[in-house]
Amino acid sequence: MICFRCKNDFPENQIEVSHDIPKYLGGTDKDGRHILCVDCHEKYDYLILFCFMLKKYDQVIPRFDDRRKYIQFHNKIKRDKITGDDFKIIKQVMEAYF
């Protein structure tokens, strides 16, 4: 399968479906999805989370090797209400990445 971002061909087990607006930010399938390789998906998720945490909470987050370590930040965001201005941040990142 071809990664939408890097355009490389990968075995099916190295391809993931990425929600344009991540589910922890309230995204759904209707908001759009892309087929990405694991590496591009991780980069996109990190970029969204990094920009969101910086703009909304003025907090810089570290880069982890294990995606599961970001759950603390996902949970913080889930507890707060997502506003229209928050979606502007997400849309800007999405447009720049894709």
C-alpha positions, 0 to 999 in steps of 0.5 A: 500500500502507498503512504499518502504522505511519503508516497512509498510502498509498504506492506499492509502491516506497516500502514495505518489509517490516520484521522485528519482530526485525531479522535482524542480531539473529537475527530470522526471518520467524517472529518477525513482520513489518510492512509499513512505509513507508521512513520508518517502517522507518528510524525503527524500525530506528534505534530498535531499534539505538539502544536496543540499543546503549545498554542492552547496550553503554552506547554512544549512536549518532549518527543518519545519513542513510544507513542503510548507515552503521549496518553497523558497529554491526550487525557489532558486535552480530552478533559477540556472542551475543544473550541472552534479556535482549537480546530483552527490549530488542527486545520493549520497543521493538517494543511501544512502536513498534507 
